[in-house]
């Protein structure tokens, strides 16, 4: 008797990415860069372009490593007071 094959559609487990990075950090970066460009001054525009290019590249690399990296990091940060950094009790000697 052959095993039954069930199709596993890609849309069911694909992470929600925006421009190749996680949604929240990419949109926050876009908002920050848009606010810097709003005044139409040359120096903030140049800074915003470099910040956008560097930030979007970093967010894409982060999403390639782990699509939920910022959510995991913030959850780990909130649980820091509950769990010790070691897996066993610390020695008191």
C-alpha positions in Angstrom: 0.0 0.0 0.0 1.5 3.3 -1.1 1.6 6.4 1.2 -0.8 9.1 0.4 0.8 12.3 -0.7 -0.6 15.6 0.5 0.4 18.8 -1.4 1.8 21.5 0.8 1.2 24.8 -0.8 3.9 27.4 -0.5 1.5 30.3 0.3 0.6 28.6 3.6 4.0 28.8 5.2 5.7 31.7 3.4 6.6 34.5 5.8 5.0 38.0 5.3 8.0 40.0 3.9 7.9 43.5 2.4 10.6 44.5 -0.1 12.6 41.4 1.0 12.6 42.2 4.7 10.2 42.0 7.7 7.2 44.3 7.4 7.5 46.4 10.6 11.2 47.3 10.4 11.1 48.1 6.7 8.0 50.3 7.1 9.6 52.1 10.1 12.7 52.7 8.0 10.7 53.9 5.1 8.8 56.3 7.4 12.1 57.6 8.9 13.7 58.2 5.5 10.5 59.9 4.2 10.5 62.2 7.1 14.1 63.1 6.5 13.4 63.9 2.8 10.3 65.9 3.6 12.2 69.2 4.1 13.9 69.0 0.7 17.3 69.9 2.1 20.3 68.3 0.4 22.2 66.9 3.4 19.2 65.0 4.9 18.2 63.7 1.5 21.7 62.2 1.0 21.7 60.8 4.5 18.2 59.3 3.9 19.3 57.6 0.7 22.3 56.0 2.3 20.3 55.1 5.4 17.6 53.5 3.1 20.1 51.5 1.0 22.1 50.3 4.1 19.0 49.5 6.1 17.1 47.7 3.4 20.2 45.6 2.7 20.5 44.7 6.4 16.9 43.9 6.7 17.0 41.6 3.6 20.0 39.8 5.0 18.3 39.4 8.4 15.1 38.0 6.6 17.3 35.6 4.7 18.8 34.3 7.9 15.5 34.2 9.8 12.2 35.7 8.5 11.0 36.4 12.1 14.3 37.6 13.6 13.0 40.9 15.1 10.0 39.2 16.7 12.1 36.5 18.2 14.6 39.1 19.5 11.9 41.3 21.1 10.3 38.2 22.7 13.7 37.1 24.1 14.3 40.6 25.4 11.0 40.6 27.3 11.7 37.2 28.8 15.2 38.2 29.9 14.2 38.8 33.5 12.4 35.4 33.8 15.1 33.0 32.5 18.8 32.8 33.4 21.3 32.7 30.6 22.5 29.2 31.6 20.6 26.0 31.2 21.6 24.7 34.6 21.7 26.4 38.0 24.8 28.5 38.6 27.3 27.3 41.1 27.5 29.1 44.4 30.9 27.9 45.5 
